[in-house]
Amino acid sequence: MSRENHNQILITISSLDEAMQRVRNAVKRLEAGLPPEQPIHRLSFVNEAIFLKTLSEKRMELLKFLKKSGPLSRRQLAIKLSRAYANVHEDVKVLLRYRLIKTNAQQKLFVPWDEIRIDMRLAA
């Protein structure tokens, strides 16, 4: 699989100013006729606390399991992960909101990414 076709998302922790600068740089590249930087898909959090709350251990477990198993319903996920349906439902809502998972035509959940990269700097 070529790097250009590799479906990946980069998750970062960065300020709003840094995110806006990336957008400005992307627009400049497009205006200059240059291809977008890879990965095209990004998700940024303003701090580590929000990142860790949003992508909790259980949600990461759900993401990995869903990628490995293929499309499943919320109920199937709850059963296979031995978790309460209500908790899985809430985790799915969050992951859908951040577009880390999607639904197919049969309303089954799936992970559209081949790779999820997380970039977190430890020093300012």
DSSP file (Angstrom, degrees, kcal/mol; ACC not computed):
  #  RESIDUE AA STRUCTURE BP1 BP2  ACC     N-H-->O    O-->H-N    N-H-->O    O-->H-N    TCO  KAPPA ALPHA  PHI   PSI    X-CA   Y-CA   Z-CA
    1    1 A M              0   0    0      0, 0.0     5,-0.1     0, 0.0     2,-0.0   0.000 360.0 360.0 360.0 127.2    0.0    0.0    0.0
    2    2 A S    >>  -     0   0    0      1,-0.1     4,-0.7     3,-0.0     3,-0.6  -0.327 360.0-116.8 -72.5 157.2    1.5    3.3   -1.0
    3    3 A R  G >4 S+     0   0    0      1,-0.2     3,-0.6     2,-0.2    -1,-0.1   0.853 114.3  57.8 -62.1 -35.5    1.9    6.0    1.6
    4    4 A E  G 34 S+     0   0    0      1,-0.2    -1,-0.2     3,-0.1    -2,-0.0   0.830 111.1  42.2 -65.3 -31.0   -0.5    8.3   -0.3
    5    5 A N  G <4 S+     0   0    0     -3,-0.6     2,-0.6     2,-0.1    -1,-0.2   0.481  84.3 114.6 -94.2  -3.7   -3.3    5.7   -0.1
    6    6 A H    <<  -     0   0    0     -4,-0.7     2,-1.0    -3,-0.6   107,-0.0  -0.572  65.9-138.6 -72.1 115.5   -2.5    4.8    3.5
    7    7 A N        +     0   0    0     -2,-0.6   107,-3.4    32,-0.1   108,-1.5  -0.645  43.0 149.7 -83.1 102.6   -5.6    5.9    5.4
    8    8 A Q  E     -a  115   0A   0     -2,-1.0    33,-0.6   105,-0.2     2,-0.4  -0.921  35.1-152.6-135.3 158.2   -4.4    7.4    8.6
    9    9 A I  E     -ab 116  41A   0    106,-1.9   108,-2.8    -2,-0.3     2,-0.5  -0.987  12.6-145.3-128.6 141.5   -5.3   10.1   11.1
   10   10 A L  E     -ab 117  42A   0     31,-2.3    33,-2.5    -2,-0.4     2,-0.5  -0.931   9.8-160.3-108.6 124.4   -2.8   12.0   13.3
   11   11 A I  E     +ab 118  43A   0    106,-3.5   108,-3.2    -2,-0.5     2,-0.3  -0.912  19.8 173.6-105.5 125.6   -3.9   13.0   16.8
   12   12 A T  E     -ab 119  44A   0     31,-2.6    33,-2.6    -2,-0.5     2,-0.6  -0.836  34.4-133.2-127.9 164.4   -2.0   15.8   18.4
   13   13 A I  E     + b   0  45A   0    106,-1.0   108,-0.3    -2,-0.3     2,-0.3  -0.973  51.4 137.7-115.4 112.6   -2.1   18.0   21.4
   14   14 A S        -     0   0    0     31,-2.3    -2,-0.1    -2,-0.6    33,-0.0  -0.983  51.8 -95.4-154.2 159.6   -1.6   21.5   20.3
   15   15 A S     >  -     0   0    0     -2,-0.3     4,-2.2     1,-0.1     5,-0.2  -0.244  38.2-109.5 -73.0 164.9   -2.9   25.0   21.0
   16   16 A L  H  > S+     0   0    0      1,-0.2     4,-2.6     2,-0.2     5,-0.2   0.883 121.0  55.8 -60.7 -39.0   -5.6   26.7   18.9
   17   17 A D  H  > S+     0   0    0      2,-0.2     4,-2.1     1,-0.2    -1,-0.2   0.909 107.5  48.2 -60.9 -42.4   -2.9   29.0   17.5
   18   18 A E  H  > S+     0   0    0      2,-0.2     4,-1.9     1,-0.2    -2,-0.2   0.910 111.9  49.4 -65.1 -41.4   -0.9   26.0   16.3
   19   19 A A  H  X S+     0   0    0     -4,-2.2     4,-1.8     1,-0.2    -2,-0.2   0.917 111.3  49.0 -63.5 -42.8   -3.9   24.3   14.7
   20   20 A M  H  X S+     0   0    0     -4,-2.6     4,-2.5     1,-0.2    -1,-0.2   0.866 108.1  54.5 -65.7 -35.7   -4.9   27.6   12.9
   21   21 A Q  H  X S+     0   0    0     -4,-2.1     4,-2.6     2,-0.2    -1,-0.2   0.892 106.2  52.2 -64.6 -38.7   -1.3   27.9   11.6
   22   22 A R  H  X S+     0   0    0     -4,-1.9     4,-2.3     2,-0.2    -2,-0.2   0.903 109.6  49.7 -62.3 -40.1   -1.5   24.4   10.2
   23   23 A V  H  X S+     0   0    0     -4,-1.8     4,-2.4     2,-0.2    -2,-0.2   0.934 111.0  48.8 -63.8 -45.8   -4.8   25.4    8.4
   24   24 A R  H  X S+     0   0    0     -4,-2.5     4,-2.3     1,-0.2    -2,-0.2   0.911 111.9  49.4 -60.4 -42.3   -3.1   28.6    7.0
   25   25 A N  H  X S+     0   0    0     -4,-2.6     4,-2.2     1,-0.2    -1,-0.2   0.893 109.7  51.6 -63.9 -39.6   -0.1   26.5    5.8
   26   26 A A  H  X S+     0   0    0     -4,-2.3     4,-2.3     2,-0.2    -2,-0.2   0.906 109.5  49.5 -64.0 -41.6   -2.5   24.0    4.2
   27   27 A V  H  X S+     0   0    0     -4,-2.4     4,-2.8     2,-0.2    -2,-0.2   0.918 109.8  51.5 -63.3 -43.0   -4.3   26.7    2.3
   28   28 A K  H  X S+     0   0    0     -4,-2.3     4,-1.8     1,-0.2    -2,-0.2   0.907 109.5  50.3 -60.4 -42.2   -1.0   28.2    1.1
   29   29 A R  H  <>S+     0   0    0     -4,-2.2     5,-2.8     2,-0.2     4,-0.3   0.928 112.3  46.9 -62.0 -44.9    0.1   24.8   -0.2
   30   30 A L  H ><5S+     0   0    0     -4,-2.3     3,-1.5     1,-0.2    -2,-0.2   0.922 111.0  51.0 -63.8 -44.1   -3.2   24.4   -2.1
   31   31 A E  H 3<5S+     0   0    0     -4,-2.8    -1,-0.2     1,-0.3    -2,-0.2   0.826 109.3  52.0 -62.6 -31.1   -3.0   27.9   -3.5
   32   32 A A  T 3<5S-     0   0    0     -4,-1.8    -1,-0.3    -5,-0.2    -2,-0.2   0.463 119.0-112.8 -83.2  -1.7    0.6   27.1   -4.7
   33   33 A G  T < 5S+     0   0    0     -3,-1.5    -3,-0.2    -4,-0.3    -2,-0.1   0.658  70.9 140.0  79.9  15.2   -0.7   23.9   -6.4
   34   34 A L      < -     0   0    0     -5,-2.8    -1,-0.3    -6,-0.2    -2,-0.1  -0.618  57.6-105.5 -90.3 151.5    1.2   21.7   -4.0
   35   35 A P        -     0   0    0      0, 0.0    -1,-0.1     0, 0.0     3,-0.1  -0.381  45.0 -94.3 -71.0 155.2   -0.3   18.4   -2.7
   36   36 A P        -     0   0    0      0, 0.0     4,-0.1     0, 0.0   -10,-0.0  -0.314  44.1-100.6 -66.6 152.8   -1.5   18.4    1.0
   37   37 A E        -     0   0    0      2,-0.1   -11,-0.0     3,-0.1    -8,-0.0  -0.364  54.4 -81.0 -67.5 153.5    0.9   17.2    3.6
   38   38 A Q  S    S+     0   0    0      1,-0.1     2,-0.1     2,-0.1    -1,-0.1  -0.831 110.7  40.9-101.5 143.8    0.4   13.7    4.9
   39   39 A P        -     0   0    0      0, 0.0    -2,-0.1     0, 0.0    -1,-0.1   0.608  67.5-173.2 -76.4 150.1   -1.5   12.7    6.9
   40   40 A I        +     0   0    0    -32,-0.2     2,-0.4    -4,-0.1   -31,-0.1   0.880  67.3  73.2 -73.1 -39.3   -4.4   14.8    5.7
   41   41 A H  E     +b    9   0A   0    -33,-0.6   -31,-2.3     2,-0.0     2,-0.3  -0.655  63.5 169.7 -86.3 127.2   -6.7   13.8    8.5
   42   42 A R  E     -b   10   0A   0     -2,-0.4     2,-0.4   -33,-0.2   -31,-0.2  -0.967  22.6-166.8-136.7 151.1   -5.9   15.4   11.9
   43   43 A L  E     -b   11   0A   0    -33,-2.5   -31,-2.6    -2,-0.3     2,-0.4  -0.976  16.6-167.3-136.8 122.2   -7.5   15.6   15.3
   44   44 A S  E     -b   12   0A   0     -2,-0.4     2,-0.4   -33,-0.2   -31,-0.2  -0.907   9.3-163.7-118.3 140.8   -6.1   18.0   17.8
   45   45 A F  E     -b   13   0A   0    -33,-2.6   -31,-2.3    -2,-0.4     3,-0.1  -0.915  21.8-135.4-115.4 146.2   -6.7   18.4   21.5
   46   46 A V  S    S+     0   0    0     -2,-0.4     2,-0.3   -33,-0.2   -33,-0.1   0.710  82.8   4.8 -78.3 -18.8   -5.8   21.6   23.4
   47   47 A N  S  > S-     0   0    0      1,-0.1     4,-1.9   -32,-0.1    -1,-0.1  -0.986  73.4-105.2-158.2 168.1   -4.3   19.7   26.3
   48   48 A E  H  > S+     0   0    0     -2,-0.3     4,-3.1     1,-0.2     5,-0.2   0.844 112.8  59.9 -65.1 -35.8   -3.4   16.3   27.7
   49   49 A A  H  > S+     0   0    0      1,-0.2     4,-2.0     2,-0.2    -1,-0.2   0.924 108.7  42.7 -61.7 -45.0   -6.3   16.2   30.2
   50   50 A I  H  > S+     0   0    0      2,-0.2     4,-2.6     1,-0.2     5,-0.2   0.906 114.2  52.4 -67.7 -40.7   -8.9   16.5   27.4
   51   51 A F  H  X S+     0   0    0     -4,-1.9     4,-3.0     1,-0.2    -2,-0.2   0.948 112.3  44.4 -57.3 -50.6   -7.0   14.0   25.2
   52   52 A L  H  < S+     0   0    0     -4,-3.1    -1,-0.2     1,-0.2    -2,-0.2   0.835 114.5  49.1 -68.4 -32.6   -6.9   11.4   28.0
   53   53 A K  H >< S+     0   0    0     -4,-2.0     3,-0.6    -5,-0.2    -1,-0.2   0.907 116.1  43.1 -69.8 -41.8  -10.5   11.9   29.0
   54   54 A T  H 3< S+     0   0    0     -4,-2.6     2,-0.7     1,-0.3    -2,-0.2   0.920 121.0  38.7 -71.6 -45.2  -11.7   11.7   25.3
   55   55 A L  T 3< S+     0   0    0     -4,-3.0    -1,-0.3    -5,-0.2    -2,-0.1  -0.525  86.7 173.4-107.3  64.7   -9.5    8.7   24.4
   56   56 A S    <>  -     0   0    0     -2,-0.7     4,-2.5    -3,-0.6     5,-0.2  -0.064  49.0 -98.7 -64.5 169.1   -9.8    6.7   27.6
   57   57 A E  H  > S+     0   0    0      1,-0.2     4,-2.3     2,-0.2     5,-0.1   0.901 124.9  50.0 -57.3 -43.2   -8.4    3.2   28.0
   58   58 A K  H  > S+     0   0    0      2,-0.2     4,-2.3     1,-0.2    -1,-0.2   0.879 110.8  48.9 -66.0 -38.3  -11.8    1.7   27.3
   59   59 A R  H  > S+     0   0    0      2,-0.2     4,-2.5     1,-0.2    -2,-0.2   0.886 111.4  49.2 -69.7 -37.8  -12.4    3.7   24.2
   60   60 A M  H  X S+     0   0    0     -4,-2.5     4,-2.6     2,-0.2     5,-0.2   0.906 110.5  51.2 -65.9 -40.1   -9.0    2.8   22.8
   61   61 A E  H  X S+     0   0    0     -4,-2.3     4,-2.6    -5,-0.2    -2,-0.2   0.921 110.3  49.4 -59.9 -44.6   -9.8   -0.9   23.6
   62   62 A L  H  X S+     0   0    0     -4,-2.3     4,-2.8     2,-0.2     5,-0.2   0.924 110.5  50.3 -61.1 -46.0  -13.0   -0.5   21.7
   63   63 A L  H  X S+     0   0    0     -4,-2.5     4,-2.3     1,-0.2    -2,-0.2   0.938 112.9  45.4 -57.6 -49.3  -11.3    1.1   18.7
   64   64 A K  H  X S+     0   0    0     -4,-2.6     4,-2.1     1,-0.2    -1,-0.2   0.914 114.6  47.9 -62.8 -44.0   -8.7   -1.7   18.5
   65   65 A F  H  X S+     0   0    0     -4,-2.6     4,-2.7    -5,-0.2     5,-0.2   0.922 112.1  49.1 -63.9 -44.3  -11.2   -4.4   18.9
   66   66 A L  H  X S+     0   0    0     -4,-2.8     4,-2.2     1,-0.2    45,-0.3   0.881 110.6  50.4 -65.1 -38.8  -13.5   -2.9   16.3
   67   67 A K  H  < S+     0   0    0     -4,-2.3    -1,-0.2    -5,-0.2    -2,-0.2   0.920 115.2  43.9 -63.6 -42.6  -10.7   -2.5   13.8
   68   68 A K  H  < S+     0   0    0     -4,-2.1    -2,-0.2    -5,-0.2    -1,-0.2   0.885 120.2  39.4 -70.1 -40.0   -9.7   -6.1   14.3
   69   69 A S  H  < S-     0   0    0     -4,-2.7    -2,-0.2     1,-0.2    -1,-0.2   0.762 101.2-135.6 -85.5 -26.4  -13.2   -7.6   14.2
   70   70 A G     <  -     0   0    0     -4,-2.2    -1,-0.2    -5,-0.2    39,-0.1  -0.396  57.2  -3.1  91.6-178.2  -14.7   -5.5   11.4
   71   71 A P  S    S+     0   0    0      0, 0.0     2,-0.3     0, 0.0    39,-0.2  -0.142  70.5 163.6 -55.7 132.9  -18.2   -3.9   11.4
   72   72 A L  B     -C  109   0B   0     37,-1.7    37,-3.5    35,-0.0     2,-0.1  -0.961  35.8-112.2-143.1 158.1  -20.4   -4.6   14.4
   73   73 A S     >  -     0   0    0     -2,-0.3     4,-2.4    35,-0.2     5,-0.2  -0.417  37.2-106.8 -81.3 167.1  -23.5   -3.2   16.0
   74   74 A R  H  > S+     0   0    0      2,-0.2     4,-2.5     1,-0.2     5,-0.2   0.919 122.5  50.7 -60.0 -43.4  -23.3   -1.4   19.4
   75   75 A R  H  > S+     0   0    0      2,-0.2     4,-2.4     1,-0.2    -1,-0.2   0.925 109.3  49.7 -62.5 -45.2  -25.0   -4.4   21.0
   76   76 A Q  H  > S+     0   0    0      1,-0.2     4,-2.9     2,-0.2     5,-0.2   0.910 110.9  51.0 -60.0 -41.8  -22.5   -6.8   19.4
   77   77 A L  H  X S+     0   0    0     -4,-2.4     4,-2.4     1,-0.2    -2,-0.2   0.934 109.3  49.9 -60.4 -46.7  -19.6   -4.7   20.7
   78   78 A A  H  <>S+     0   0    0     -4,-2.5     5,-2.6     1,-0.2     4,-0.5   0.916 114.0  45.4 -59.0 -44.4  -21.0   -4.6   24.2
   79   79 A I  H ><5S+     0   0    0     -4,-2.4     3,-1.0     3,-0.2    -2,-0.2   0.948 115.0  45.8 -65.6 -49.3  -21.4   -8.4   24.3
   80   80 A K  H 3<5S+     0   0    0     -4,-2.9    -1,-0.2     1,-0.3    -2,-0.2   0.817 117.5  43.8 -67.2 -30.1  -18.0   -9.1   22.8
   81   81 A L  T 3<5S-     0   0    0     -4,-2.4    -1,-0.3    -5,-0.2    -2,-0.2   0.457 107.0-126.7 -91.5  -0.8  -16.2   -6.6   25.0
   82   82 A S  T < 5 +     0   0    0     -3,-1.0     2,-0.3    -4,-0.5    -3,-0.2   0.920  65.2 133.5  54.1  47.7  -18.2   -7.8   28.1
   83   83 A R      < -     0   0    0     -5,-2.6    -1,-0.2    -6,-0.2    -2,-0.1  -0.877  65.8 -90.2-124.9 157.4  -19.3   -4.3   28.8
   84   84 A A     >  -     0   0    0     -2,-0.3     4,-2.2     1,-0.1     3,-0.3  -0.424  33.4-128.9 -65.0 138.4  -22.6   -2.7   29.7
   85   85 A Y  H  > S+     0   0    0      1,-0.2     4,-3.1     2,-0.2     5,-0.2   0.899 106.9  56.0 -56.5 -43.7  -24.5   -1.5   26.6
   86   86 A A  H  > S+     0   0    0      1,-0.2     4,-2.0     2,-0.2    -1,-0.2   0.884 108.5  47.4 -59.6 -39.9  -25.1    2.0   28.0
   87   87 A N  H  > S+     0   0    0     -3,-0.3     4,-2.4     2,-0.2    -1,-0.2   0.913 113.4  47.1 -68.8 -42.5  -21.3    2.5   28.5
   88   88 A V  H  X S+     0   0    0     -4,-2.2     4,-2.8     1,-0.2    -2,-0.2   0.919 110.0  54.4 -63.5 -42.4  -20.5    1.2   25.0
   89   89 A H  H  X S+     0   0    0     -4,-3.1     4,-2.1    -5,-0.2    -2,-0.2   0.912 109.8  46.6 -57.4 -44.8  -23.2    3.4   23.6
   90   90 A E  H  X S+     0   0    0     -4,-2.0     4,-1.9     2,-0.2    -1,-0.2   0.912 112.7  49.4 -64.9 -43.0  -21.7    6.5   25.3
   91   91 A D  H  X S+     0   0    0     -4,-2.4     4,-2.5     1,-0.2    -2,-0.2   0.905 110.3  51.2 -63.2 -40.6  -18.2    5.6   24.1
   92   92 A V  H  X S+     0   0    0     -4,-2.8     4,-2.7     1,-0.2     5,-0.3   0.905 106.4  54.8 -63.0 -42.0  -19.5    5.1   20.5
   93   93 A K  H  X S+     0   0    0     -4,-2.1     4,-2.2    -5,-0.2    -1,-0.2   0.917 111.1  45.1 -57.8 -43.8  -21.1    8.5   20.6
   94   94 A V  H  X S+     0   0    0     -4,-1.9     4,-1.9     2,-0.2    -2,-0.2   0.940 113.8  48.1 -66.5 -47.1  -17.8   10.2   21.5
   95   95 A L  H  <>S+     0   0    0     -4,-2.5     5,-2.6     1,-0.2     6,-1.1   0.851 112.5  49.3 -65.5 -34.3  -15.8    8.2   18.9
   96   96 A L  H ><5S+     0   0    0     -4,-2.7     3,-1.5     3,-0.2    -1,-0.2   0.915 107.6  54.8 -67.3 -43.1  -18.4    9.0   16.2
   97   97 A R  H 3<5S+     0   0    0     -4,-2.2    -2,-0.2     1,-0.3    -1,-0.2   0.878 112.5  42.8 -58.1 -38.7  -18.3   12.7   17.1
   98   98 A Y  T 3<5S-     0   0    0     -4,-1.9    -1,-0.3    -5,-0.1    -2,-0.2   0.373 112.8-122.4 -89.9   4.8  -14.5   12.7   16.7
   99   99 A R  T < 5S+     0   0    0     -3,-1.5    -3,-0.2     2,-0.2    -2,-0.1   0.780  74.9 128.2  59.4  31.6  -14.8   10.6   13.5
  100  100 A L  S   <S+     0   0    0     -5,-2.6    13,-0.3    -6,-0.2     2,-0.3   0.683  78.8  25.5 -85.8 -19.7  -12.6    7.9   14.8
  101  101 A I  S    S-     0   0    0     -6,-1.1     2,-0.3    10,-0.2    10,-0.2  -0.938  73.3-168.7-133.0 161.4  -15.3    5.4   13.9
  102  102 A K  E     -D  110   0B   0      8,-2.8     8,-2.5    -2,-0.3     2,-0.4  -0.850  20.3-115.7-137.9 173.0  -18.1    5.5   11.3
  103  103 A T  E     -D  109   0B   0     -2,-0.3     6,-0.2     6,-0.2     2,-0.1  -0.913  23.4-143.5-114.2 145.5  -21.2    3.6   10.4
  104  104 A N    >   -     0   0    0      4,-2.4     3,-2.2    -2,-0.4     6,-0.0  -0.260  42.8 -80.4 -93.3-173.1  -21.7    1.7    7.2
  105  105 A A  T 3  S+     0   0    0      1,-0.3    -1,-0.0     2,-0.1    -2,-0.0   0.775 132.4  52.9 -61.4 -27.6  -24.9    1.3    5.1
  106  106 A Q  T 3  S-     0   0    0      2,-0.1    -1,-0.3     3,-0.0     3,-0.1   0.286 119.2-111.7 -89.9   9.7  -26.2   -1.4    7.5
  107  107 A Q  S <  S+     0   0    0     -3,-2.2     2,-0.3     1,-0.3    -2,-0.1   0.719  71.2 143.1  65.3  23.1  -25.6    0.9   10.5
  108  108 A K        -     0   0    0    -35,-0.1    -4,-2.4   -34,-0.0    -1,-0.3  -0.706  51.2-117.0 -90.4 148.2  -22.7   -1.2   11.7
  109  109 A L  E     +CD  72 103B   0    -37,-3.5   -37,-1.7    -2,-0.3     2,-0.3  -0.570  38.6 166.6 -85.4 145.2  -19.8    0.5   13.3
  110  110 A F  E     - D   0 102B   0     -8,-2.5    -8,-2.8    -2,-0.2   -43,-0.1  -0.983  38.6-114.4-152.5 160.9  -16.3    0.3   11.8
  111  111 A V        -     0   0    0     -2,-0.3   -10,-0.2   -45,-0.3   -11,-0.1  -0.885  21.3-164.3 -97.9 117.1  -12.9    2.0   12.1
  112  112 A P        +     0   0    0      0, 0.0     2,-0.3     0, 0.0    -1,-0.1   0.528  61.2  89.8 -80.5  -3.6  -12.1    3.8    8.8
  113  113 A W        -     0   0    0    -13,-0.3  -105,-0.2     1,-0.1     3,-0.1  -0.732  54.4-164.8-100.5 140.6   -8.4    4.2    9.6
  114  114 A D  S    S+     0   0    0   -107,-3.4     2,-0.3    -2,-0.3  -106,-0.2   0.734  88.1  18.3 -82.1 -27.9   -5.5    1.8    8.8
  115  115 A E  E     -a    8   0A   0   -108,-1.5  -106,-1.9     2,-0.0     2,-0.5  -0.995  59.1-163.1-147.6 135.5   -3.4    3.7   11.3
  116  116 A I  E     -a    9   0A   0     -2,-0.3     2,-0.4  -108,-0.2  -106,-0.2  -0.972  18.9-165.7-117.2 113.3   -4.1    6.2   14.2
  117  117 A R  E     -a   10   0A   0   -108,-2.8  -106,-3.5    -2,-0.5     2,-0.5  -0.813   4.9-157.4-100.5 139.0   -0.9    8.0   15.1
  118  118 A I  E     -a   11   0A   0     -2,-0.4     2,-0.6  -108,-0.2  -106,-0.2  -0.973   6.1-170.1-119.4 123.3   -0.7   10.0   18.3
  119  119 A D  E     +a   12   0A   0   -108,-3.2  -106,-1.0    -2,-0.5     2,-0.4  -0.944  13.8 164.9-117.3 111.5    1.9   12.8   18.6
  120  120 A M        -     0   0    0     -2,-0.6     2,-0.3  -108,-0.2  -106,-0.1  -0.966  24.5-148.6-133.3 116.7    2.4   14.2   22.1
  121  121 A R        -     0   0    0     -2,-0.4    -2,-0.0  -108,-0.3     3,-0.0  -0.638   0.6-158.8 -80.6 137.8    5.3   16.4   23.0
  122  122 A L  S    S+     0   0    0     -2,-0.3     2,-0.4     1,-0.1    -1,-0.1   0.728  75.9  50.0 -88.8 -23.8    6.5   16.1   26.6
  123  123 A A              0   0    0      1,-0.1    -1,-0.1     0, 0.0    -2,-0.0  -0.908 360.0 360.0-118.1 145.6    8.3   19.5   26.7
  124  124 A A              0   0    0     -2,-0.4    -1,-0.1    -3,-0.0    -3,-0.0   0.471 360.0 360.0 -74.1 360.0    6.9   22.9   25.7
